[in-house]
Amino acid sequence: MPTDSQYILESIQQGCATLTDDEFVIDRLVKYFGNGRIRWHVEFRGHRIELTTGQIKKQTTFRRKILEQAGVLPPQRAGDTYRRWALDLRKNAIELPWRERPVDPGFAIDRLTSHGDGRWTVEYQGKSIKFTTTKLRRQVSFRKRMLAKAKVLPPQLDAIAYRKWMDWLIQNATESVPSAGDASMTEKSWLDDLPELAGWKDEAPPGDHLVD
């Protein structure tokens, strides 16, 4: 297995994108504490990269982790400059208690409603976004549709964490009560409102890499 420096050098030789100081702007750093340990999550361009304190302090490891998960290489800083930058980053982190239900507190849906026959509505800040069960359970589809319809990009969770969170939402979903108007809403008409979920043909916004 190549060292951090070897991995970075090989990636540069293969043409990976190296960002400047102005281009590399972290959305936020979250410090999770609890269960006797500290976890750090760097949020950058729709990615959530988990790091230890030591990995943040070591510039080569930090750059490699970002490159591996976000596909771009942070700028190289002089030793003292990087140490000050990393220290300021940790000082300004948002501190949150670790929870078994892995939901980012900056993103929380208001309600999930079941309409039967595999049809769902996610309510988020006054908007109602339609989903089928299959697309609701696919993190890529969920994040893409929330971004398109509600202009918000939910955090990237690992596959197991996303399944646990979605299972919790489904188990606690609200059941809708059909009305006379709802009777005309056929499964076909419901699915007609989900054209972009048939496949991933449309482009994601620049800089966003939505990977399940």
Backbone as JSON, one array per atom type, in Angstrom:
{
  "sequence": "MPTDSQYILESIQQGCATLTDDEFVIDRLVKYFGNGRIRWHVEFRGHRIELTTGQIKKQTTFRRKILEQAGVLPPQRAGDTYRRWALDLRKNAIELPWRERPVDPGFAIDRLTSHGDGRWTVEYQGKSIKFTTTKLRRQVSFRKRMLAKAKVLPPQLDAIAYRKWMDWLIQNATESVPSAGDASMTEKSWLDDLPELAGWKDEAPPGDHLVD",
  "N": [[0.85, -1.19, 0.0], [0.68, 2.17, -0.94], [2.43, 4.97, 0.53], [1.15, 8.02, 2.08], [2.33, 10.24, 0.8], [3.38, 9.05, -1.55], [1.01, 8.2, -2.76], [-0.25, 10.65, -3.27], [1.61, 11.84, -5.02], [1.53, 10.04, -7.2], [-1.1, 10.42, -7.98], [-1.06, 13.09, -8.79], [0.63, 12.88, -10.99], [-1.05, 11.47, -12.62], [-2.84, 13.37, -13.29], [-4.67, 14.58, -11.48], [-6.94, 17.03, -10.11], [-5.64, 19.88, -8.61], [-6.31, 22.05, -6.05], [-6.33, 25.62, -5.43], [-5.52, 27.9, -2.7], [-7.67, 29.67, -2.54], [-9.67, 28.23, -3.81], [-10.06, 25.94, -2.3], [-12.27, 25.55, -0.04], [-13.67, 24.7, 2.89], [-16.88, 23.55, 3.76], [-17.85, 23.11, 6.37], [-16.55, 22.01, 9.55], [-17.29, 19.36, 11.63], [-17.32, 18.41, 14.95], [-17.69, 15.52, 16.56], [-18.52, 14.17, 19.66], [-18.38, 11.71, 22.26], [-19.06, 8.44, 23.71], [-16.49, 7.98, 24.54], [-14.7, 8.82, 22.59], [-13.5, 10.97, 19.92], [-14.81, 12.2, 16.92], [-14.25, 13.56, 13.71], [-15.85, 15.3, 11.13], [-15.34, 16.39, 7.97], [-16.99, 18.57, 5.9], [-17.4, 18.97, 2.56], [-18.09, 20.17, -0.54], [-20.45, 18.61, -0.79], [-19.59, 16.19, 0.19], [-18.87, 14.09, 3.0], [-16.26, 13.68, 5.02], [-14.71, 11.54, 7.14], [-12.46, 11.93, 9.8], [-9.64, 11.44, 11.99], [-8.25, 13.15, 14.87], [-5.46, 13.13, 14.64], [-5.15, 12.66, 11.89], [-6.06, 15.03, 10.81], [-4.14, 16.79, 11.74], [-1.85, 15.96, 10.42], [-0.6, 16.91, 7.44], [-0.16, 15.57, 4.92], [-1.67, 13.22, 5.17], [-4.21, 14.3, 5.57], [-4.61, 15.62, 3.09], [-4.58, 13.41, 1.4], [-6.85, 11.96, 2.24], [-8.95, 13.71, 1.56], [-8.56, 13.81, -1.2], [-9.02, 11.12, -1.9], [-11.76, 10.8, -1.31], [-13.17, 13.05, -2.21], [-12.14, 13.61, -4.65], [-10.44, 15.68, -5.42], [-7.4, 17.55, -4.9], [-6.28, 19.11, -2.0], [-4.58, 22.32, -1.47], [-0.98, 22.55, -1.17], [0.54, 23.48, 1.77], [2.95, 25.44, 3.59], [4.75, 24.04, 6.4], [4.39, 25.35, 9.03], [2.37, 27.12, 8.34], [0.3, 25.38, 7.59], [-0.15, 24.06, 10.05], [-1.14, 26.15, 11.64], [-3.44, 26.72, 10.18], [-4.87, 24.29, 10.37], [-5.26, 24.23, 13.11], [-6.87, 26.5, 13.54], [-9.04, 25.64, 12.09], [-10.01, 23.48, 13.63], [-10.6, 24.85, 15.99], [-12.8, 26.34, 15.22], [-14.73, 24.49, 14.77], [-17.96, 22.89, 14.68], [-19.47, 21.62, 17.5], [-20.93, 18.59, 18.37], [-22.99, 16.13, 19.98], [-22.38, 12.64, 19.59], [-24.6, 10.49, 17.9], [-26.6, 7.52, 17.72], [-28.49, 7.42, 15.75], [-27.81, 8.42, 12.7], [-28.09, 11.4, 11.7], [-27.6, 14.45, 10.12], [-27.66, 17.42, 11.94], [-27.99, 19.81, 10.68], [-29.59, 19.24, 8.57], [-32.81, 18.23, 8.37], [-35.73, 16.54, 7.77], [-39.17, 17.58, 7.73], [-41.38, 15.9, 7.77], [-42.27, 12.55, 6.84], [-44.52, 11.11, 4.68], [-46.69, 8.44, 4.04], [-48.4, 7.27, 1.21], [-49.39, 4.9, 0.45], [-49.07, 1.91, -1.64], [-46.36, 2.09, -2.24], [-45.76, 4.82, -2.47], [-44.58, 8.01, -1.52], [-44.26, 11.07, 0.36], [-41.97, 13.54, 1.02], [-41.71, 16.05, 3.33], [-40.34, 19.2, 3.49], [-39.36, 22.13, 4.81], [-41.7, 23.56, 3.93], [-42.0, 22.53, 1.39], [-43.15, 19.84, -0.68], [-42.0, 16.8, -1.61], [-42.08, 14.24, -3.92], [-41.67, 10.66, -3.79], [-40.84, 7.29, -4.75], [-40.82, 4.08, -3.11], [-38.51, 2.63, -3.78], [-36.77, 4.63, -4.81], [-36.62, 6.28, -2.63], [-35.16, 4.77, -0.87], [-32.73, 4.68, -2.09], [-29.8, 6.3, -1.68], [-28.43, 8.02, -3.45], [-30.45, 8.79, -5.28], [-32.24, 10.01, -3.5], [-30.73, 12.2, -2.48], [-30.21, 13.59, -4.86], [-32.78, 14.29, -5.78], [-33.75, 15.85, -3.66], [-31.97, 17.96, -3.84], [-32.63, 18.97, -6.36], [-35.37, 19.65, -6.1], [-35.76, 20.91, -3.6], [-33.58, 22.48, -3.26], [-31.5, 21.82, -1.53], [-28.74, 20.01, -0.34], [-28.58, 16.98, 1.03], [-26.54, 15.5, 3.65], [-23.77, 13.31, 2.88], [-23.96, 9.99, 3.69], [-22.55, 6.94, 4.99], [-23.32, 3.75, 3.5], [-24.61, 1.9, 5.28], [-25.34, 3.53, 7.45], [-27.11, 5.26, 6.17], [-29.18, 3.51, 5.42], [-30.11, 2.74, 7.97], [-31.06, 5.19, 8.94], [-33.06, 5.8, 7.03], [-34.75, 3.59, 7.36], [-35.64, 4.14, 9.93], [-37.07, 6.52, 9.46], [-39.11, 5.58, 7.75], [-40.4, 3.73, 9.4], [-41.51, 5.48, 11.21], [-43.21, 6.99, 9.75], [-45.9, 9.16, 8.64], [-49.26, 8.23, 8.06], [-51.2, 8.88, 5.25], [-54.52, 10.16, 4.8], [-56.78, 9.2, 2.46], [-58.53, 11.35, 0.24], [-61.41, 12.55, -1.63], [-60.31, 13.84, -3.81], [-57.85, 12.66, -3.97], [-58.35, 10.21, -5.03], [-58.23, 10.22, -7.76], [-55.61, 10.26, -8.29], [-53.51, 8.35, -9.81], [-51.2, 5.57, -9.91], [-49.59, 5.82, -12.15], [-49.8, 8.58, -12.79], [-48.57, 9.6, -10.57], [-45.95, 8.64, -10.84], [-45.3, 9.95, -13.16], [-44.43, 12.38, -12.33], [-41.88, 12.02, -11.62], [-39.67, 12.06, -13.5], [-36.85, 12.4, -13.65], [-35.88, 10.47, -12.01], [-35.86, 8.09, -13.29], [-33.46, 7.49, -14.35], [-29.98, 8.43, -14.26], [-29.46, 10.73, -16.04], [-29.35, 13.45, -16.26], [-27.22, 16.23, -15.48], [-25.28, 16.56, -12.51], [-24.98, 19.37, -10.25], [-22.13, 21.54, -10.71], [-19.16, 20.43, -9.18], [-20.41, 18.78, -7.36], [-20.45, 15.5, -6.34], [-22.31, 12.92, -6.34], [-22.36, 10.1, -4.79], [-23.29, 6.86, -4.12]],
  "CA": [[0.0, 0.0, 0.0], [1.54, 3.35, -1.02], [2.34, 5.94, 1.61], [0.34, 9.18, 1.7], [3.08, 11.05, -0.16], [3.43, 8.33, -2.82], [-0.33, 8.22, -3.34], [-0.48, 12.0, -3.78], [2.48, 12.04, -6.18], [1.0, 9.25, -8.31], [-2.35, 11.05, -8.42], [-0.69, 14.3, -9.52], [1.16, 12.43, -12.28], [-2.19, 11.02, -13.41], [-3.62, 14.54, -13.68], [-5.75, 14.97, -10.56], [-7.11, 18.48, -9.95], [-5.08, 20.44, -7.38], [-6.98, 23.32, -5.79], [-5.58, 26.72, -4.82], [-6.03, 28.28, -1.38], [-8.99, 30.29, -2.7], [-10.64, 27.24, -4.29], [-10.31, 24.93, -1.28], [-13.04, 26.15, 1.05], [-14.46, 23.68, 3.58], [-18.2, 24.04, 4.17], [-17.76, 23.17, 7.83], [-15.98, 20.87, 10.25], [-18.13, 18.98, 12.76], [-16.64, 17.6, 15.96], [-18.62, 14.66, 17.29], [-17.93, 13.62, 20.87], [-19.22, 10.74, 22.96], [-18.58, 7.06, 23.72], [-15.07, 7.93, 24.82], [-13.84, 9.15, 21.46], [-13.87, 12.15, 19.13], [-14.83, 11.99, 15.47], [-14.34, 14.8, 12.95], [-16.4, 15.16, 9.79], [-15.14, 17.53, 7.08], [-18.02, 18.66, 4.88], [-16.78, 19.67, 1.44], [-18.72, 19.92, -1.85], [-21.42, 17.52, -0.69], [-18.97, 15.0, 0.79], [-18.58, 14.08, 4.44], [-15.04, 12.89, 5.15], [-14.44, 11.31, 8.56], [-11.03, 11.98, 10.12], [-9.24, 11.51, 13.39], [-7.48, 14.37, 15.16], [-4.13, 12.96, 14.08], [-5.2, 12.78, 10.43], [-6.2, 16.45, 10.49], [-2.87, 17.44, 12.06], [-0.83, 15.55, 9.45], [-1.07, 17.47, 6.17], [-0.18, 14.6, 3.82], [-2.81, 12.32, 5.38], [-5.41, 15.1, 5.34], [-4.75, 15.83, 1.65], [-4.92, 12.14, 0.77], [-8.24, 11.61, 2.55], [-9.81, 14.56, 0.74], [-8.4, 13.37, -2.58], [-9.67, 9.82, -2.08], [-13.21, 10.83, -1.18], [-13.78, 14.17, -2.94], [-11.61, 13.62, -6.01], [-9.58, 16.84, -5.67], [-6.29, 17.62, -3.95], [-6.13, 20.41, -1.33], [-3.29, 22.95, -1.73], [0.14, 22.26, -0.28], [0.91, 24.64, 2.59], [4.18, 25.29, 4.39], [4.47, 23.34, 7.66], [3.82, 26.23, 10.06], [1.1, 27.66, 7.82], [-0.73, 24.33, 7.69], [-0.48, 23.81, 11.46], [-2.03, 27.23, 12.09], [-4.71, 26.54, 9.47], [-5.57, 23.14, 10.95], [-5.66, 24.61, 14.46], [-8.02, 27.4, 13.39], [-10.16, 24.82, 11.61], [-10.54, 22.74, 14.77], [-11.16, 25.8, 16.95], [-14.08, 26.83, 14.71], [-15.61, 23.36, 14.46], [-19.24, 22.78, 15.36], [-19.42, 20.47, 18.39], [-22.21, 17.91, 18.5], [-22.89, 14.79, 20.57], [-22.55, 11.52, 18.66], [-25.87, 9.8, 18.06], [-26.7, 6.28, 16.97], [-29.27, 7.73, 14.54], [-26.87, 9.34, 12.05], [-28.71, 12.46, 10.92], [-26.94, 15.73, 10.28], [-28.62, 18.35, 12.52], [-28.24, 20.9, 9.75], [-30.58, 18.78, 7.61], [-33.83, 17.4, 9.01], [-37.01, 16.68, 7.09], [-40.25, 17.86, 8.66], [-42.25, 14.72, 7.89], [-42.39, 11.6, 5.74], [-45.9, 10.64, 4.63], [-46.95, 7.31, 3.16], [-49.66, 7.32, 0.48], [-49.71, 3.54, 0.05], [-48.59, 1.45, -2.94], [-44.98, 2.5, -2.48], [-45.67, 6.25, -2.77], [-44.23, 8.77, -0.33], [-44.0, 12.5, 0.24], [-41.06, 14.13, 2.0], [-42.02, 17.46, 3.55], [-39.13, 19.88, 3.93], [-39.44, 23.59, 4.79], [-42.82, 24.03, 3.13], [-42.05, 21.86, 0.09], [-43.53, 18.43, -0.67], [-41.25, 16.14, -2.67], [-42.6, 12.88, -4.1], [-40.72, 9.57, -3.97], [-41.28, 5.91, -4.65], [-40.05, 3.39, -2.08], [-37.19, 2.29, -4.33], [-35.94, 5.82, -4.92], [-36.42, 6.8, -1.29], [-34.14, 3.96, -0.22], [-31.45, 4.89, -2.76], [-29.28, 7.58, -1.2], [-28.12, 8.88, -4.59], [-31.71, 9.35, -5.78], [-32.79, 10.9, -2.48], [-29.96, 13.45, -2.44], [-30.37, 14.29, -6.13], [-34.12, 14.88, -5.88], [-33.84, 16.93, -2.68], [-31.21, 19.08, -4.38], [-33.37, 19.53, -7.49], [-36.69, 20.17, -5.74], [-35.75, 21.74, -2.4], [-32.36, 23.28, -3.27], [-30.68, 21.47, -0.39], [-28.02, 18.76, -0.55], [-28.42, 16.24, 2.29], [-25.17, 15.01, 3.85], [-23.43, 11.97, 2.39], [-23.78, 9.02, 4.76], [-22.15, 5.64, 4.48], [-24.51, 2.98, 3.09], [-25.29, 1.31, 6.44], [-25.95, 4.62, 8.21], [-28.28, 5.77, 5.42], [-30.27, 2.53, 5.53], [-30.66, 2.82, 9.32], [-31.83, 6.43, 9.04], [-34.27, 5.7, 6.23], [-35.63, 2.63, 8.04], [-36.26, 4.86, 11.05], [-38.06, 7.44, 8.9], [-40.24, 4.8, 7.22], [-41.13, 3.16, 10.54], [-42.21, 6.55, 11.91], [-43.89, 7.82, 8.75], [-47.31, 9.47, 8.83], [-50.14, 7.64, 7.05], [-52.14, 9.86, 4.7], [-55.93, 9.76, 4.73], [-57.23, 9.54, 1.11], [-59.73, 12.17, 0.06], [-62.03, 12.36, -2.94], [-59.38, 14.32, -4.82], [-56.74, 11.73, -4.07], [-58.76, 9.01, -5.74], [-57.86, 10.34, -9.17], [-54.16, 10.2, -8.39], [-53.13, 6.98, -10.11], [-49.77, 5.31, -9.77], [-48.92, 6.37, -13.33], [-49.68, 10.03, -12.68], [-47.57, 9.86, -9.52], [-44.63, 8.39, -11.4], [-45.02, 10.94, -14.2], [-43.78, 13.53, -11.7], [-40.53, 11.62, -11.23], [-38.93, 11.67, -14.7], [-35.41, 12.35, -13.48], [-35.5, 9.32, -11.22], [-35.79, 6.91, -14.13], [-32.03, 7.26, -14.56], [-29.16, 9.6, -13.92], [-29.01, 11.28, -17.31], [-29.09, 14.87, -16.12], [-25.95, 16.51, -14.83], [-25.29, 17.11, -11.15], [-24.37, 20.69, -10.2], [-20.66, 21.5, -10.7], [-18.5, 20.23, -7.89], [-21.12, 17.81, -6.53], [-20.29, 14.13, -6.78], [-23.25, 12.19, -5.5], [-22.01, 8.7, -4.93], [-23.89, 6.03, -3.08]],
  "C": [[0.89, 1.25, 0.0], [1.36, 4.27, 0.18], [1.49, 7.12, 1.14], [1.04, 10.01, 0.63], [3.15, 10.37, -1.53], [2.08, 8.36, -3.52], [-0.62, 9.58, -3.97], [0.34, 12.25, -5.05], [1.95, 11.28, -7.4], [-0.28, 9.88, -8.86], [-2.07, 12.32, -9.22], [-0.18, 13.93, -10.92], [0.04, 11.97, -13.21], [-3.16, 12.15, -13.75], [-4.75, 14.92, -12.76], [-5.78, 16.49, -10.42], [-6.56, 18.91, -8.6], [-5.66, 21.84, -7.18], [-6.02, 24.36, -5.2], [-6.17, 27.02, -3.45], [-7.43, 28.87, -1.49], [-10.05, 29.28, -3.09], [-11.0, 26.21, -3.21], [-10.96, 25.57, -0.06], [-13.93, 25.06, 1.65], [-15.8, 24.29, 4.0], [-18.28, 24.15, 5.69], [-17.07, 21.91, 8.34], [-16.84, 20.6, 11.47], [-17.33, 18.06, 13.68], [-17.7, 16.82, 16.74], [-17.91, 14.06, 18.49], [-18.9, 12.68, 21.55], [-18.65, 9.35, 22.82], [-17.06, 6.98, 23.85], [-14.15, 8.27, 23.67], [-14.36, 10.38, 20.75], [-13.8, 11.8, 17.65], [-14.96, 13.36, 14.81], [-14.91, 14.49, 11.58], [-16.15, 16.46, 9.03], [-16.23, 17.49, 6.02], [-17.49, 19.55, 3.76], [-17.44, 19.23, 0.15], [-19.65, 18.7, -1.82], [-20.87, 16.23, -0.12], [-18.82, 15.19, 2.29], [-17.41, 13.13, 4.64], [-14.71, 12.77, 6.63], [-12.94, 11.21, 8.79], [-10.83, 11.87, 11.63], [-8.49, 12.82, 13.61], [-6.09, 14.29, 14.54], [-4.1, 13.13, 12.58], [-5.37, 14.24, 10.0], [-4.87, 17.16, 10.7], [-1.8, 17.14, 11.01], [-1.28, 15.94, 8.05], [-1.15, 16.44, 5.04], [-1.36, 13.64, 3.94], [-4.12, 13.06, 5.1], [-5.64, 15.27, 3.84], [-5.16, 14.54, 0.95], [-6.39, 11.78, 1.01], [-9.22, 12.43, 1.71], [-9.76, 14.11, -0.71], [-9.14, 12.06, -2.84], [-11.19, 9.94, -2.14], [-13.89, 11.96, -1.96], [-13.22, 14.32, -4.34], [-10.76, 14.82, -6.38], [-8.54, 16.92, -4.57], [-6.21, 19.01, -3.33], [-4.75, 21.0, -1.61], [-2.23, 22.51, -0.72], [0.52, 23.54, 0.46], [2.22, 24.37, 3.31], [3.8, 24.73, 5.76], [3.8, 24.19, 8.71], [2.47, 26.79, 9.62], [-0.01, 26.63, 7.93], [-1.12, 24.08, 9.14], [-1.41, 24.89, 12.01], [-3.41, 27.08, 11.46], [-5.53, 25.42, 10.09], [-6.04, 23.45, 12.36], [-6.88, 25.52, 14.43], [-9.26, 26.63, 12.96], [-10.81, 24.09, 12.77], [-11.19, 23.66, 15.8], [-12.56, 26.27, 16.52], [-15.05, 25.71, 14.36], [-16.92, 23.45, 15.24], [-19.2, 21.5, 16.2], [-20.81, 19.89, 18.6], [-22.01, 16.56, 19.19], [-23.13, 13.72, 19.51], [-23.86, 10.81, 18.96], [-25.89, 8.54, 17.22], [-27.53, 6.49, 15.7], [-28.5, 8.8, 13.78], [-27.53, 10.35, 11.13], [-27.96, 13.75, 11.17], [-27.95, 16.74, 10.81], [-28.89, 19.55, 11.64], [-29.23, 20.53, 8.67], [-31.56, 17.85, 8.32], [-35.14, 17.62, 8.28], [-38.1, 16.91, 8.14], [-41.13, 16.63, 8.86], [-42.15, 13.86, 6.65], [-43.79, 11.02, 5.79], [-46.03, 9.51, 3.62], [-48.33, 7.45, 2.52], [-50.09, 5.94, 0.0], [-49.14, 3.2, -1.32], [-47.19, 1.97, -3.26], [-44.8, 3.96, -2.84], [-45.49, 7.03, -1.47], [-44.08, 10.25, -0.66], [-43.08, 12.93, 1.37], [-41.41, 15.61, 2.12], [-40.79, 18.13, 4.16], [-39.29, 21.39, 3.71], [-40.49, 24.11, 3.8], [-42.95, 23.38, 1.76], [-42.43, 20.4, 0.29], [-42.88, 17.75, -1.87], [-41.67, 14.69, -2.74], [-41.46, 11.88, -4.33], [-41.48, 8.26, -4.11], [-40.42, 5.25, -3.58], [-38.63, 3.11, -2.55], [-36.27, 3.5, -4.34], [-35.68, 6.46, -3.56], [-35.27, 6.06, -0.6], [-32.77, 4.07, -0.89], [-30.91, 6.27, -2.4], [-28.98, 8.55, -2.36], [-29.38, 9.56, -5.1], [-32.3, 10.35, -4.79], [-32.06, 12.24, -2.48], [-30.17, 14.26, -3.72], [-31.73, 14.98, -6.2], [-34.3, 16.01, -4.86], [-33.1, 18.17, -3.17], [-32.0, 19.77, -5.5], [-34.65, 20.23, -7.06], [-36.67, 21.12, -4.56], [-34.5, 22.6, -2.28], [-31.51, 23.05, -2.03], [-30.02, 20.13, -0.69], [-27.83, 18.06, 0.79], [-26.99, 15.72, 2.43], [-24.99, 13.61, 3.29], [-23.19, 11.07, 3.59], [-23.23, 7.73, 4.17], [-23.41, 4.79, 4.31], [-25.3, 2.44, 4.27], [-26.01, 2.4, 7.23], [-27.18, 5.16, 7.5], [-29.44, 4.8, 5.54], [-30.93, 2.58, 6.9], [-31.55, 4.06, 9.46], [-33.12, 6.33, 8.25], [-35.24, 4.69, 6.83], [-36.37, 3.31, 9.19], [-37.34, 5.8, 10.55], [-39.32, 6.68, 8.44], [-41.08, 4.23, 8.36], [-41.95, 4.21, 11.28], [-42.97, 7.48, 10.96], [-45.36, 8.04, 9.12], [-48.11, 8.82, 7.71], [-51.12, 8.69, 6.56], [-53.55, 9.28, 4.67], [-56.45, 10.16, 3.36], [-58.5, 10.38, 1.13], [-60.29, 11.92, -1.33], [-61.08, 12.8, -4.05], [-58.23, 13.36, -5.03], [-57.07, 10.51, -4.9], [-58.34, 9.04, -7.2], [-56.35, 10.27, -9.38], [-53.72, 8.76, -8.58], [-51.63, 6.82, -9.94], [-49.01, 5.9, -10.95], [-48.74, 7.88, -13.22], [-48.67, 10.41, -11.62], [-46.17, 9.72, -10.09], [-44.28, 9.38, -12.5], [-44.31, 12.16, -13.64], [-42.34, 13.23, -11.3], [-39.67, 11.28, -12.45], [-37.43, 11.53, -14.47], [-34.95, 11.15, -12.67], [-35.46, 8.03, -12.03], [-34.33, 6.53, -14.39], [-31.29, 8.53, -14.27], [-28.58, 10.19, -15.19], [-28.67, 12.76, -17.18], [-27.84, 15.08, -15.29], [-26.16, 16.99, -13.4], [-24.64, 18.48, -11.19], [-22.86, 20.6, -10.13], [-20.12, 21.33, -9.29], [-19.18, 19.2, -7.01], [-20.92, 16.43, -7.14], [-21.15, 13.28, -5.88], [-23.04, 10.71, -5.71], [-22.62, 7.94, -3.8], [-22.83, 5.16, -2.45]]
}
